[in-house]
Amino acid sequence: MVKILHFADAHIDIATYGKHDPESGLPIRVLDFLKALDTIVDTAISEKVDLVLFAGDAYKDRTPSPTFQREWDRRIIRLPMAGIPVLLLVGNHDISPASGRAHTLQEFDTLQVPNVRVLHKPELLKPVDLWGLPLQVLSLPWVFRSTLMATLQLSVDENDTVNEEIEKRVTLLLENRMQELDPQLPTIFTAHGSVQGAVYGNERTVMLGKDLVLPGSLVKDSRLDYVALGHIHKHQDLNPGAHPPVIYPGSIERVDFGEAADEKGFVVAEVERGKTSWRFVKIAGRTFFDRLVRIKTRDGMMEKVLAALPIEDRIADAIIKLTIEYPRELEIFLDEGLLREKCANALEFHLIRRPQEEARLRLPPDQSIASLSPMELLSRYWSSIHSEPRQLDHLQSTAQSIIQAVSGSGSAIYPDVSL
């Protein structure tokens, strides 16, 4: 049995939302990601795992600043110093599509850091490559579609069959590697990419598109004992209750409001041949709230808006987005100052106003405005603005009185009206 810690999509240089920390000079959101990474490293050391496997995307930027590289390296190097070997898989945010460019994890290869190995090409690692661990690892780092097309000598004119051909070639490559597996040893397959059937954080199912999408049958092969994936930020098991577990641990912190409801963390797994157990370890992380309020009338307007906010204890240090939809005529009754006061302790508060315009009155094709009396037009107008039924009689009666007072009769004010 080999005990591993599997995490992915660290993106430690994401600095959206919040300000800079005056002590470190780093963006507060970067510190959030680094804190999550500290939790992962601390857990690996305290639980004495045999191997840490990172499944790609250390950064958001393919050319991270030296400061962010320093912070990443400081944390990763703690693992080999504690006697824990590390595998670092190259993800799409770790490599440039331009030929010949170094990837963001290059320094570990260049400096030949002991007990750290960077997986930058498809390969099969045996125990001799894995510091003597009784394990074999099959790796598939991120491969750009354009690079695959060039390698496979596929032209743009063949675009309709490109995905099918790429999938076929990659599947064949991995199948050939699996023919070399030792059936007595547990096998881990690690890949950075999309798998058919996976779900993004915003609930869109992965479909074939511009990038390689691995078939579900490939990752669920019984010759595998654990599939360690990266790239999709939503934690999920694509083979629930069956062997092998096919796991996306998800990103280690919430990246944006699309991940507000997602749980964040990493996986600790005990991998054996034909039998693997695993558990998801949650990281609390920064709290995001994404709320939408629809207002239709002035009655209780601000009470409804305030009720949509989190309770006071949960507002502190959270990132909050409040979207309010309301009829444009209620704009003056929206107390933005009060809302900002209520959210003063939030790390960041975003208020999005969406004033709604009423739909214009439309007549049937066989009618024209000129064919209707003012009272008939008013009646249709009240209906178009969704006036309450109890108000309609009063509105019509008041309008009729005004018309009679001005014209001196019940006839139309403008008998020759033409609009």
N, C-alpha and C positions, 0 to 999 in steps of 0.2 A: 504494500500500500504506500502510495506517495501522496503527501499532503501538500496541496498547492493553494496559493492565493491568486485569484484572477481578477484584474481590473482593467478598465479601458477608458478612453475618451477623457483624459485629464484636463486638457485645454486650459492650462494654468495661466495663460496670458490674457484671458477674457477680462476686460476692464470696463464693460458696460455697466451703467448704474453706479451711483454712489460717488464719493470723493476719494481723495488720497489720504492715507494714514500719515499723520504728521511725524510719527516716530520713525517708521521704516522708509517713508517716501513712496511706498508702493500703493497702487489703487486698492481700496478696501475690498473690492470684488476679487482681485487677484489673491489677496490674503485669505478669502473664503476658500478658494480652490487649493491653496497651499495647506490650509488647515485640514481639509479633507485628505490631502495626500499624506500629511503627517499621521492622521488616524490610520490610514492603510499601512504605512511603514511600521508604526507602533504595533499594530495588530499582528503583522507578519512576524515581528521579532518576539512579541510576548507569547504567541501561539507556536513558535518554533516550527514554522512551515518548512518544507523541504525545498520549495521552489516558488518564486514569484513570477507570474506570467502577465506581462502588460500587453494588451491586444491593440495598441495603436492610438495615435493622436495625442501626443504629449502637449502640443500647443494648438492654438487656433491659427496662428500665422506660420507660414512655411519658412519665414525668415525671422525667427524670434530675436528679440534684443538680448545682448549678453547678460543683462540683469535677470531676465526670466530663465535663461539657460543655467545661470548660476544657481538659482533657487531650485530648479528641477534636479540638477546634479547633486546638490547638497543632500537632498532627501534620498535619491536613488542609491547613492554611494553608501548610505548607512546600512543597506541590506547586505552587500558582500562583506562589509566590515564586521557584520554580526554573523558571518558564516552562511548566509542565505544566497544561493545563486539566483540570477535574474535573467529572464529572456525578455527582450524588448522588440516587439513586432512593429514594423514601419507602417503607419497609416496614411490616409490621403492628405492630412494636414501636416505630415512630417516630410513630405517629398514634393519637389517641384516637378511639373510635367516637362520642363525643359531638360533635354538630354545632357548628362554630364554634371548636373548640379548635385552638391552634397545634400544628404537628408539631415534633418535636425538632430538625429541621434548619432551622428557620425563620430563625435568625439570619443564615444565608448569603444568604437572599432579602431579609430586612429591611435588612441592611447593604449589599446589592448588592456582595458581595465580587467583585472582578474575577477572571475566569477560573474562576469556580465557578457552576454552575447546578444548582438543585434541581428534580428531576422529580417533581411532586406531582399530576399529572393525565395522562391519556392524551394524547399529542401526537406529532407528527412533526417532528423537527428537521432542517433542511437546513444546508448549509455556512455560510450566513449566520448561523445560530444557534449554530454550533459553532466559532467563532473562525477561520473560513475553512478548516477541515479538509475534505479531499475525501471526505466521509462523510455519511451520513444515519442518524439514530437514531430508532427507533420505541419509545416507552416505555409501559409499563403498570405504574404503582405499585400497591400493595396497595389493594384495594377491599373494604370490609366487605360481607358478604352482606346484612345488614340495610339498609345504605345503598343497595345495588343494588335491593333489593326496593322501597324507598321511591321511588327514582328511576324505576323501571320500573312503579310503581304495581301491584305484585303483593301480594296479600293472603296472610296465613298460611293461609287455607283452601285456597290453591292450592299448598300445600307440595310435593305430589307432582310438580308440574311446574316448580317454581321453578328447580331446578338446570339443567334442560333449557332453560328460557327465558333464564336469565342467560347460559348458555354461548352460546346462539344470538345474543343481543344483543351480547355482547362480541366474538364472532367477526365479526359484521357490522361493528362499529365498526372493528376492526383491518383487516378486508378493505377497507373504504372508504379507510382511511389508506394501505394498500399500493397502492391504485390510483394514488396520487399520487407514488409512488416514481420517481426518476430511474433508468432501467435501466442507465445508464452508471456510477453510483456504487455503491460497496459499502454494504450496509445492515446495521446492527446492530439487533436487537430485544432490549430489556431489560425484564424483568418480575420482580416479586416475588410469588411465589405457587407453587402446585403444578401440576405437569404430569402427566397420566396416564402411567403407566409408570415414574415416578420411584420411588426407594426411600429410605425414611427410614434413619437410622443404626441403628435396631434391626430393620432388614430388613422392616418393614411396607410393602407396596406402597401407593402413594397411591390412594385410592378417592374417589369422589364423596361429599361430606359437607356440613358446614355452610358451607364456604368454596368460593369459585370454584376450579374445577380446569380448566386449559386443555387442550384436546384436543391429542394428539400431532401430528396432521396440521397444525395451525396453526403450531407452532413449527418444523416441518421443511419449511416452504414453501421452494421453490428460489429465490424472490426474496430470501430472507434470506441473509446471508453469515456471521453469527455471532449466536448467541442467548445473551445474558448473563443468567443467572437467579440469583435469591436466594430464601431462605426455608427450603430443606431443607439440613440441616447436613452431609450426606454428599456428598463430591465424586463426581461422575459425569457421563458424557457419554451423553445419551439418544439420540444418533444416531451411534453409533460407526462409523468408517470411511466415513461419508457426509457430504455437504454439505447444509446447514450444520452445523457443530458446535453441539450444544445442551448447554450446560455449566452445571452447578451447581459452583462452586468449593468449596462447603462452608463451614462456619464457620472462622474464623481460629485458633481454639484449641478444645481439648476442653472442652465445657460440663459434662458429667457422665459417669457410668460407662457410659451407653448409647453413648458415642462413644469408649470406651477403645481400640478397635481401629482407629478411622478415621484415615486420613492427613489432615493439615490443611495448608492453604496457599492459594495463589491462582493465577491463570492469566495468562500473557503470551501474547497472540495477535497475529499479523500478518494483518490482514484485507484481502482483495482481492475484487473482484467475481468471483464464481464460484470463488474459491480462497482458503482460509484455513488457516493452520497455527497450531498452539497447543501450549503445553507447560504442565504443572502444576508449580509450584514449591513444594516441601514446606517447611513450617515445623515444626521439631522439637516445640516446645511442651512443656507439662508432661506427664509420663508418668502414665498411669492404669493400675492393675492391678486386675482384677476376677476373683477366683479362688473356685472352689467345691470343697470337699473333702467326700466322703461316707465316713464311717467306719462299719464294721459290727461290728468286734470290737476288743478292747483291744490285741491283739497289734500292736506297732509303731505304735500310734495317733499319738503325737506326732511320730514320724519321718515319717509320711505327711503330717501337717499342715505341718511345717516344710519338707518338700520342695515344697509348693505355693507357697511364697513365692518371689519373684524372687531372683536371686543378689544377694549383698550389695552389689555395685557399683551395681546398678539400683534398689535400695531407696532410696538417698539422694535426698531431695527429691521422691520420688514420692508419689502419692495412691493408697492401697491399700485395697481392700475384700476381706476374707477371710470367706467364709461357710462354716461347718462344720455338716454334718448328722451326727448321731450318736445312738445309742440313749440314752435319758435316763439309764440306769443308769451310763453312762460319764462323766457330767458331772464327777465328782470327779477324773477323770484328765486333764482338759483343763487344761493349764498356760498360763493366760492371761498370767501375768507373763513367762514365757519368750518368748511371741510378741511382746509389747509391747517387750521388751528387744531382740529381733532387728530390730524395725521402728522403733527409736528415732530413726533418722536420716531417716525418711520425713517428708514435709511433713504428712501426716495418715494415720492408720491406723484403719480401721473394722473391728471384729470383730463378726460377726453369728453368734450361736449359734442353732442350730435343733435342739434335742433332739426326738427322734422318739418318739412313743408307739406301742407295739405294738398292732396291731389286736386287738380282742376276739375271743375264741373264739366262732364261730358254728356251730350245729348244723343239720343238714338239717331241713326242716319236719316230717318224720315222726318226729323224735326229740326227747326232752326230757332234761334233765340227770338227772332222777330215774331214767331208764331205764338209765343208765350207771353202772358201778362206779367207785370212785375210781381204780383202775389205768387204766381206759379213759379217764377224764377227764384223768389225768396224761399219758397218751400223746398225746392230742390237743393238750394244752397245749404239750408239748415241740415238736411240729410247728409250732404257731402262732407260736412265737418263733424259728423257724428254727434250732433246735439242730442241730449237726453230726451226721451219721449215726453216727459213731464214738462219740458221747457218749450216744446214745439207750439202748443196751442197758445201759450202766453206770447211767444215771439210773433206768431202770425197775427194775433189779435192786436198787439202793439203796433205792428207794421201797418195793419189795416187802418187803425185810428190815425196814424201819421199821414197816410195817403189821403184819407178823407179830409183831414184838417187842412192840408195844403191845397187840394184840388177842389174842395167844396162838394165832393160827391164820392161815390164808391167806384167811379170809373178809373181807368188807368191814368197815372200822372203824365206819362209820355206816350200818348196813343200812337205816335209815329216812330217809336223807338227803333233804331237800327244799330246793332252792335257788331 
